[in-house]
Amino acid sequence: MTFTLLDGGMGKALEAAGAPFRQPEWSALALIDDPSWVRRLHDEFINAGADVIITNNYAVVPFHLGDERFAERGTELTELAGRLAREAADAAGRDVVVAGSIPPLFGSYQPELFDPERAPALLAEITETLAPLVDVFVAETQSCLDEVRASAASARPHGKPIWISATLQDEPAPEEPMVRSGESIEDLCAVAIGCDAAAVLFNCSHPEVMTDAIRRARAALPAGVDVGAYANAFESKPEGYAANEVVLGHRSDLDGDRYVSFVREWIDAGASIVGGCCGIMPTHIAALNRLR
């Protein structure tokens, strides 16, 4: 099989390794307290076979750091995340692409919190800081199409390829796959085409909902635009779940072999970029690498 292999989920990998980790800072806490952990995990994913590593600034946003700490340290920590990924890629001894994360600013899975007035300035700060250090941008865990448009606009001035990655409804899974906002895969693809996106991906949702979304995206996109997915391994959310307070556990049924079986389905459906999100570890990426 031929595909581009992404890394796995940095936040849960940091937690599993024993790095500084908690809510609300999530993966940003390691950047703050001991950045050597971040470099170590980048190296582990590269050694497992990842062709692409994503910068660890997903949680360097107001939602996780708070407005005051983001204003004080956001640029510094974003630059550190970019530099650590760049150093790991450059030391790999083979070609490894660094993807600059354009994360949700105001909360994962919560399209209703997206603020179109505040977003452009915050996103521009992130992309301007990362641009000298990355090869592509990936707007990840996007929950609504307005968020996609704003993220793509922030990347456009820097002349780097942009990958759009949406998170899908998964609890419960709808009859037809859709973005968390309820917008369709076909409408997402139309926006991606309008943004000159190089890839449309799906991430941070259960693996079961990815295949149909991939198939629909592949049918809606021109041949030159890649499609792919990187799922999470989260357990179902408990009643009263608060995204900035609870650290979800991992599914016991999603070991490397089981994850590989899902990814085979995605590739058969048209995916050419695959990897993992929260709870997908270097061992999962190594199992995917053995498919090639």
C-alpha positions, 0 to 999 in steps of 0.5 A, spaced: 500 500 500 502 507 498 500 512 503 503 518 507 503 516 514 502 522 519 504 521 526 499 520 532 496 524 538 501 528 542 497 530 548 495 523 550 502 520 548 505 525 553 500 523 558 502 515 557 509 517 557 509 520 564 510 527 561 507 534 565 500 533 562 493 535 565 487 539 563 486 545 562 493 546 559 493 539 555 499 538 551 501 545 552 503 543 559 509 539 557 511 545 552 511 550 559 514 545 564 519 540 560 519 541 552 524 535 552 518 531 552 515 534 546 521 532 542 522 525 545 515 524 542 516 527 535 522 522 535 518 516 537 513 517 532 518 518 526 522 512 529 515 509 528 515 511 521 511 517 520 512 521 514 509 527 517 509 530 524 504 535 527 507 541 531 505 541 538 501 547 539 494 544 539 493 547 546 496 553 545 490 557 544 485 561 549 481 555 550 486 551 554 491 557 556 486 562 558 486 569 555 491 572 559 496 567 559 495 566 551 496 574 550 503 573 554 506 567 552 502 564 546 507 566 541 513 564 545 510 557 546 507 556 538 514 558 536 517 553 541 512 548 538 514 549 531 522 549 533 521 542 536 518 539 530 523 542 525 529 540 529 526 533 530 524 532 522 531 535 520 535 530 525 531 524 522 535 522 517 530 522 511 525 526 509 519 528 514 514 533 513 512 538 518 505 540 519 503 546 522 497 546 527 492 551 526 487 549 532 480 550 534 481 557 538 475 556 542 474 549 544 474 542 540 467 539 538 464 546 539 462 550 533 457 554 537 463 557 540 467 559 534 468 567 534 468 570 527 470 577 530 476 574 534 479 569 530 482 572 524 487 576 529 489 570 533 489 565 527 494 570 523 499 570 530 499 562 530 500 562 522 505 567 522 509 564 528 509 557 525 510 559 517 518 559 517 518 553 521 513 548 517 512 545 510 505 545 510 499 547 515 493 543 517 487 546 520 485 540 524 479 539 528 475 544 525 468 544 527 464 548 522 465 551 515 466 558 518 472 556 522 475 552 516 474 559 512 478 563 517 483 558 518 485 557 511 485 565 510 490 565 515 495 560 512 494 563 505 499 569 505 505 564 507 504 560 501 504 554 504 500 548 502 493 548 506 490 541 509 483 542 512 481 537 517 474 536 520 472 533 526 465 529 525 459 527 529 460 521 532 456 520 538 451 518 536 453 517 529 448 520 524 446 516 518 450 520 513 457 523 516 457 530 517 461 536 520 460 537 528 456 543 526 451 539 522 454 541 515 455 536 510 461 533 507 460 535 500 459 543 503 466 542 506 469 539 500 466 545 496 469 550 501 476 546 501 476 547 493 475 554 494 480 555 499 485 551 494 486 546 499 491 540 498 488 535 502 481 534 506 482 530 512 477 528 518 480 527 525 479 526 532 472 522 531 471 515 532 474 511 527 467 508 525 465 514 522 471 515 517 470 511 511 463 514 509 466 521 510 472 519 506 468 516 500 464 522 499 470 527 500 473 523 494 467 523 490 466 531 491 474 533 490 478 533 484 483 528 483 489 533 485 486 534 492 488 528 497 483 525 502 485 522 509 483 521 516 486 520 523 481 518 528 481 518 536 481 512 541 477 516 546 472 512 550 465 514 549 464 521 553 460 521 560 454 524 561 456 532 563 462 531 559 466 538 559 471 538 554 476 543 558 476 539 565 475 531 563 481 527 560 477 521 557 480 514 557 482 510 551 478 504 548 480 497 550 478 494 543 483 499 539 490 496 539 494 496 533 491 490 529 484 493 530 486 500 528 490 497 522 483 494 520 480 501 520 485 504 516 485 499 511 478 501 510 479 508 509 485 506 504 480 502 500 475 508 500 480 513 497 484 515 503 492 517 501 493 520 508 492 516 514 495 517 521 492 517 528 489 523 533 488 522 541 490 516 544 493 513 537 500 512 540 507 510 536 505 503 537 499 504 532 503 508 527 509 502 527 503 498 525 500 502 520 508 503 517 508 495 516 502 496 511 507 499 506 
